[in-house]
């Protein structure tokens, strides 16, 4: 072990859910430094997520990682958690008459994980939906709210308890390979043989600083609002409602309604803020689908989700940069896949095989590799 104040076995860049989770996994047998450019971990996407745990969202690799994360979410057995990570919610995908093709395709993709619903059954499950809006739907009864802050804090506390060092307000200014990787920040220079690039929307910028090719990450902005429910309605136990083509969603949130146009607007890496056009689109879509007239906006925000060209995350060493490990491109699924993806990525950092329970769900090193076909 390297016990100097600036030398580490591994430096993880980015303390959102991706960086915090892999730092926690690696800190059990390595001296790890976790660098965060902001004043607190999770300032950007992680801190702005209203995550739902479900095995029905996302492409195949994401769904496999979600299935492999289920055991942890249901029984985390962590000394740093005072409450369960999941709260039952359920989800209902709704489809208009003109969306029947999408409904059939989604039902086939999700198979036994969802139950088909008639239009009348959808209205029973979703009392706020306008009568006649939906002609069918799908129910995911197992979907549950995730305590995002609880999950994030579990990893940060696990990391610190193992001796990991968190350095905030540490923006990476330069990266160079001189034996070890040398990382220049405004808080000093640190070095380690292994760098984990978990910088979210900034991951390509970190690679460029290291003299490596970007992976082709595309940050996309997502807008969310909270509004008051209709007078007399208590939405706390309502299922999350998602348009079958992901044109909107509505979800109860602490007595309010969290709504989104499910936008995916191209954006540079930044402190994302909601734009008036996206807010207007959100209100229009929600008013069209739900019996909710001119809802009063109580809060608004936006976050960035970063996608790779093939839609799958990357967790693997860069073929051109010895010791430079990528953990990026989780899209909108970084919270619900974090337990399995962190364990898989930590194994790959160590040069080991993906853990058997994760591999059993169909997750392979090849599917996560930086050098796979389709990446820049």
C-alpha positions as CSV (number, residue, x, y, z in Angstrom):
1,X,0.0,0.0,0.0
2,X,1.1,3.6,-0.7
3,X,0.7,5.5,2.6
4,X,1.9,9.0,1.5
5,X,-0.6,11.9,1.7
6,X,-0.7,12.3,-2.0
7,X,-0.1,8.7,-3.2
8,X,-3.0,6.2,-3.5
9,X,-3.7,2.8,-5.1
10,X,-6.7,4.3,-6.9
11,X,-8.1,7.7,-7.6
12,X,-11.8,8.0,-8.4
13,X,-12.9,11.1,-10.2
14,X,-16.5,12.1,-9.4
15,X,-18.4,11.5,-6.2
16,X,-21.9,11.0,-7.6
17,X,-23.5,7.6,-7.2
18,X,-21.1,5.9,-9.7
19,X,-17.9,7.2,-8.1
20,X,-19.1,6.8,-4.5
21,X,-20.2,3.2,-5.1
22,X,-17.1,2.0,-6.8
23,X,-14.9,3.9,-4.3
24,X,-16.7,2.0,-1.5
25,X,-16.2,-1.3,-3.2
26,X,-12.5,-0.7,-3.9
27,X,-11.7,0.7,-0.5
28,X,-12.0,-2.7,1.2
29,X,-8.5,-3.6,0.0
30,X,-7.1,-0.5,-1.6
31,X,-6.1,3.1,-0.5
32,X,-8.6,5.2,-2.5
33,X,-9.0,8.9,-3.1
34,X,-12.4,10.2,-4.2
35,X,-12.2,13.6,-6.0
36,X,-15.2,15.8,-6.3
37,X,-15.2,19.2,-8.1
38,X,-18.2,20.5,-6.2
39,X,-18.5,21.4,-2.5
40,X,-20.5,18.3,-1.8
41,X,-20.9,14.9,-3.4
42,X,-24.0,14.3,-5.6
43,X,-24.5,18.0,-6.4
44,X,-25.5,17.3,-10.0
45,X,-27.4,14.3,-11.4
46,X,-27.4,12.0,-8.3
47,X,-28.8,14.8,-6.1
48,X,-31.5,15.6,-8.6
49,X,-32.8,12.1,-9.2
50,X,-36.3,10.8,-8.3
51,X,-35.3,7.2,-8.9
52,X,-37.6,4.3,-9.2
53,X,-36.3,0.7,-8.9
54,X,-37.7,-1.5,-11.6
55,X,-36.4,-4.2,-13.8
56,X,-38.5,-3.1,-16.7
57,X,-36.6,0.1,-17.6
58,X,-33.8,0.4,-20.1
59,X,-31.9,-1.6,-22.7
60,X,-31.0,-5.3,-22.0
61,X,-27.7,-4.7,-20.2
62,X,-29.4,-2.1,-17.9
63,X,-32.2,-4.5,-17.1
64,X,-29.7,-7.2,-16.3
65,X,-27.8,-4.9,-14.0
66,X,-31.1,-3.9,-12.3
67,X,-32.0,-7.5,-11.7
68,X,-28.6,-8.2,-10.3
69,X,-29.0,-5.1,-8.0
70,X,-32.4,-6.3,-6.6
71,X,-31.0,-8.4,-3.8
72,X,-29.0,-5.5,-2.4
73,X,-31.9,-3.1,-2.6
74,X,-34.3,-5.5,-0.8
75,X,-31.7,-6.5,1.9
76,X,-28.7,-4.1,2.0
77,X,-27.5,-5.3,5.4
78,X,-25.6,-2.0,5.9
79,X,-24.7,-0.6,9.3
80,X,-25.0,2.9,7.6
81,X,-28.7,2.5,6.8
82,X,-31.4,3.1,9.4
83,X,-34.4,2.6,7.0
84,X,-35.1,0.4,4.0
85,X,-33.9,1.6,0.6
86,X,-37.1,0.8,-1.2
87,X,-40.7,2.0,-0.6
88,X,-43.4,0.2,-2.6
89,X,-44.8,2.3,-5.4
90,X,-45.7,0.4,-8.5
91,X,-45.8,1.8,-12.0
92,X,-48.4,1.9,-14.8
93,X,-47.4,2.5,-18.4
94,X,-50.3,4.2,-20.2
95,X,-51.1,4.1,-24.0
96,X,-53.5,6.0,-26.2
97,X,-55.2,4.3,-29.1
98,X,-52.5,5.6,-31.5
99,X,-49.8,4.0,-29.3
100,X,-51.0,0.4,-29.5
101,X,-48.0,-0.6,-31.5
102,X,-45.7,0.7,-28.8
103,X,-47.8,-1.0,-26.1
104,X,-47.5,-4.4,-27.9
105,X,-43.8,-4.0,-28.4
106,X,-43.1,-3.0,-24.8
107,X,-45.3,-5.8,-23.5
108,X,-43.3,-8.3,-25.5
109,X,-40.0,-6.9,-24.4
110,X,-40.9,-6.9,-20.7
111,X,-42.8,-10.2,-20.7
112,X,-43.6,-11.6,-17.3
113,X,-42.4,-8.5,-15.4
114,X,-45.6,-6.6,-16.4
115,X,-49.4,-7.3,-16.4
116,X,-51.5,-6.0,-19.3
117,X,-54.3,-3.6,-18.4
118,X,-57.4,-2.5,-20.3
119,X,-58.3,1.1,-20.5
120,X,-60.9,0.8,-17.7
121,X,-58.3,-1.0,-15.5
122,X,-55.8,1.8,-16.2
123,X,-58.4,4.4,-15.0
124,X,-59.0,2.4,-11.8
125,X,-55.2,2.3,-11.0
126,X,-54.8,6.0,-12.0
127,X,-57.7,8.1,-10.7
128,X,-56.3,11.3,-12.0
129,X,-56.1,10.2,-15.6
130,X,-58.7,11.8,-18.0
131,X,-61.5,9.4,-18.9
132,X,-61.0,7.8,-22.2
133,X,-57.4,9.0,-22.5
134,X,-55.8,5.5,-22.3
135,X,-57.1,2.5,-24.2
136,X,-54.6,0.1,-22.5
137,X,-51.6,-0.1,-20.3
138,X,-49.1,-2.3,-18.5
139,X,-48.6,-2.6,-14.7
140,X,-45.3,-3.2,-13.0
141,X,-46.4,-4.0,-9.5
142,X,-42.9,-4.5,-8.2
143,X,-41.6,-1.0,-8.9
144,X,-40.5,0.9,-5.8
145,X,-39.2,4.3,-4.9
146,X,-35.5,4.4,-4.1
147,X,-34.1,6.4,-1.1
148,X,-31.5,8.0,-3.4
149,X,-29.8,10.0,-0.6
150,X,-29.8,6.9,1.7
151,X,-28.1,4.8,-1.0
152,X,-25.5,7.5,-1.8
153,X,-24.8,8.0,1.9
154,X,-24.4,4.3,2.4
155,X,-21.6,4.2,-0.1
156,X,-19.9,7.4,1.2
157,X,-20.0,6.2,4.8
158,X,-18.8,2.7,3.8
159,X,-16.0,4.4,1.9
160,X,-14.9,6.6,4.8
161,X,-15.2,3.7,7.3
162,X,-12.7,1.7,5.2
163,X,-10.2,4.6,5.3
164,X,-11.1,6.2,2.0
165,X,-10.3,9.9,1.6
166,X,-12.9,12.3,0.0
167,X,-11.6,15.6,-1.3
168,X,-14.2,18.1,-2.3
169,X,-13.8,21.4,-4.3
170,X,-11.1,19.5,-6.2
171,X,-11.5,20.2,-9.9
172,X,-9.2,18.1,-12.1
173,X,-7.0,20.5,-14.1
174,X,-4.5,18.1,-15.7
175,X,-3.9,14.4,-16.0
176,X,-0.6,12.8,-17.1
177,X,1.1,9.4,-17.0
178,X,4.5,9.5,-15.4
179,X,4.8,6.0,-14.1
180,X,1.7,6.5,-12.0
181,X,-1.1,8.8,-13.1
182,X,-0.5,12.3,-11.9
183,X,-3.7,14.3,-11.2
184,X,-3.4,18.0,-10.8
185,X,-6.3,19.7,-9.0
186,X,-6.8,23.1,-7.3
187,X,-6.3,21.2,-4.0
188,X,-3.0,19.8,-4.9
189,X,-1.4,17.0,-7.1
190,X,-2.2,13.3,-6.3
191,X,-0.9,10.2,-7.9
192,X,-2.0,6.5,-8.3
193,X,-1.5,3.7,-10.8
194,X,-5.2,3.5,-11.4
195,X,-7.7,6.2,-12.3
196,X,-11.4,5.6,-12.3
197,X,-13.2,8.1,-14.6
198,X,-16.7,8.4,-13.0
199,X,-17.2,12.0,-13.8
200,X,-20.7,11.7,-15.3
201,X,-21.4,14.3,-18.0
202,X,-17.7,15.4,-17.7
203,X,-16.2,11.9,-18.3
204,X,-15.2,12.6,-21.9
205,X,-13.5,15.9,-20.8
206,X,-11.5,13.9,-18.2
207,X,-10.4,11.5,-20.9
208,X,-9.3,14.4,-23.1
209,X,-7.3,15.8,-20.2
210,X,-5.6,12.4,-20.0
211,X,-4.7,12.5,-23.7
212,X,-7.2,9.7,-24.5
213,X,-10.1,9.6,-27.0
214,X,-13.5,10.5,-25.7
215,X,-16.1,7.7,-25.7
216,X,-18.8,9.7,-27.4
217,X,-20.9,10.6,-24.3
218,X,-23.9,12.7,-25.0
219,X,-25.3,14.6,-21.9
220,X,-29.0,15.2,-22.1
221,X,-31.1,17.5,-19.9
222,X,-34.2,16.2,-18.1
223,X,-36.7,18.6,-16.6
224,X,-38.8,18.0,-13.5
225,X,-41.4,20.0,-11.6
226,X,-43.5,19.6,-8.5
227,X,-47.1,20.7,-8.4
228,X,-49.9,20.5,-5.9
229,X,-52.5,17.7,-6.5
230,X,-56.2,18.6,-6.9
231,X,-57.8,19.7,-3.7
232,X,-59.0,16.7,-1.6
233,X,-56.8,14.2,-3.4
234,X,-54.0,12.4,-1.5
235,X,-51.7,10.9,-4.1
236,X,-49.1,9.3,-1.8
237,X,-50.0,5.7,-2.7
238,X,-50.6,6.2,-6.4
239,X,-48.4,4.3,-8.8
240,X,-45.9,6.2,-11.0
241,X,-47.5,6.8,-14.4
242,X,-45.4,6.7,-17.5
243,X,-46.3,7.3,-21.1
244,X,-45.6,4.2,-23.1
245,X,-43.4,6.2,-25.4
246,X,-41.8,8.0,-22.4
247,X,-43.3,11.4,-23.3
248,X,-44.1,12.2,-19.7
249,X,-44.3,10.8,-16.2
250,X,-46.2,11.6,-13.0
251,X,-45.3,10.4,-9.6
252,X,-46.4,11.2,-6.0
253,X,-43.7,13.0,-4.0
254,X,-44.2,14.0,-0.4
255,X,-47.8,14.9,-0.9
256,X,-47.1,16.7,-4.1
257,X,-47.0,15.5,-7.7
258,X,-43.6,15.2,-9.4
259,X,-44.1,15.7,-13.2
260,X,-41.7,15.6,-16.2
261,X,-41.9,15.8,-20.0
262,X,-39.3,13.1,-19.9
263,X,-37.2,15.4,-22.2
264,X,-33.8,14.4,-23.4
265,X,-32.4,17.7,-24.7
266,X,-28.8,17.7,-25.8
267,X,-26.7,19.8,-23.4
268,X,-23.0,20.5,-22.8
269,X,-21.8,19.3,-19.4
270,X,-23.0,22.1,-17.0
271,X,-25.1,22.9,-13.9
272,X,-28.3,22.1,-15.8
273,X,-31.3,24.4,-15.2
274,X,-34.9,24.0,-16.5
275,X,-35.8,26.0,-19.6
276,X,-39.2,27.7,-20.0
277,X,-40.0,25.8,-23.2
278,X,-39.5,22.4,-21.5
279,X,-41.7,23.6,-18.6
280,X,-44.4,24.6,-21.0
281,X,-44.2,21.3,-22.8
282,X,-44.4,19.4,-19.5
283,X,-47.5,21.3,-18.4
284,X,-49.2,20.7,-21.8
285,X,-48.5,17.0,-21.8
286,X,-49.6,16.5,-18.2
287,X,-52.8,18.6,-18.7
288,X,-53.7,16.6,-21.8
289,X,-53.4,13.2,-20.0
290,X,-54.6,14.1,-16.5
291,X,-57.5,15.9,-15.0
292,X,-55.2,18.6,-13.7
293,X,-56.0,22.2,-14.8
294,X,-53.3,24.9,-14.7
295,X,-51.3,23.2,-11.9
296,X,-49.4,25.6,-9.6
297,X,-45.7,25.0,-10.0
298,X,-44.0,24.7,-6.6
299,X,-40.5,23.8,-7.6
300,X,-38.5,23.1,-10.8
301,X,-35.1,21.7,-11.6
302,X,-33.1,19.9,-14.3
303,X,-30.4,17.3,-14.3
304,X,-28.1,15.7,-16.9
305,X,-28.1,12.1,-17.9
306,X,-25.2,10.9,-20.1
307,X,-25.6,8.3,-22.9
308,X,-23.1,6.4,-25.0
309,X,-23.9,5.8,-28.7
310,X,-25.1,2.2,-28.1
311,X,-27.1,3.1,-24.9
312,X,-25.1,0.8,-22.6
313,X,-22.8,1.9,-19.8
314,X,-19.0,1.5,-20.0
315,X,-17.0,-0.1,-17.2
316,X,-13.5,-1.1,-18.3
317,X,-9.9,0.0,-18.9
318,X,-9.1,2.2,-21.8
319,X,-7.2,0.2,-24.4
320,X,-4.9,3.1,-25.1
321,X,-4.4,4.3,-21.5
322,X,-2.8,1.9,-19.0
323,X,-4.6,2.1,-15.7
324,X,-7.3,4.5,-16.9
325,X,-10.7,2.9,-16.1
326,X,-14.0,4.1,-17.4
327,X,-17.3,4.1,-15.4
328,X,-19.7,6.2,-17.3
329,X,-22.8,6.3,-19.6
330,X,-25.4,5.0,-17.2
331,X,-28.1,7.2,-18.8
332,X,-31.0,7.6,-16.5
333,X,-30.4,4.3,-14.8
334,X,-27.4,5.0,-12.6
335,X,-29.2,4.8,-9.3
336,X,-31.0,1.5,-9.8
337,X,-28.0,-0.2,-11.3
338,X,-25.4,1.1,-8.9
339,X,-25.1,-1.9,-6.6
340,X,-24.4,-4.4,-9.3
341,X,-22.5,-2.1,-11.6
342,X,-20.1,-1.0,-8.8
343,X,-19.4,-4.6,-7.8
344,X,-18.8,-5.6,-11.5
345,X,-16.6,-2.5,-12.1
346,X,-14.6,-3.1,-9.0
347,X,-13.9,-6.7,-10.0
348,X,-12.8,-5.5,-13.4
349,X,-10.5,-2.8,-11.9
350,X,-8.9,-5.7,-9.9
351,X,-8.5,-7.8,-13.0
352,X,-11.0,-10.3,-11.7
353,X,-14.1,-11.9,-13.3
354,X,-17.5,-10.3,-12.9
355,X,-19.2,-11.8,-9.7
356,X,-21.2,-14.9,-10.4
357,X,-24.6,-13.6,-9.4
358,X,-24.2,-10.6,-11.8
359,X,-22.8,-12.8,-14.6
360,X,-25.8,-15.1,-14.1
361,X,-28.1,-12.2,-15.2
362,X,-26.2,-12.0,-18.5
363,X,-23.7,-9.2,-17.7
364,X,-20.4,-9.7,-19.4
365,X,-17.1,-7.8,-19.4
366,X,-17.3,-7.6,-23.2
367,X,-20.7,-5.9,-23.0
368,X,-19.2,-3.2,-20.7
369,X,-15.8,-2.9,-22.3
370,X,-14.4,0.5,-23.5
371,X,-13.1,-1.2,-26.6
372,X,-16.4,-2.7,-27.7
373,X,-17.8,-2.1,-31.2
374,X,-19.9,1.0,-31.4
375,X,-17.9,3.3,-29.1
376,X,-15.7,6.1,-30.5
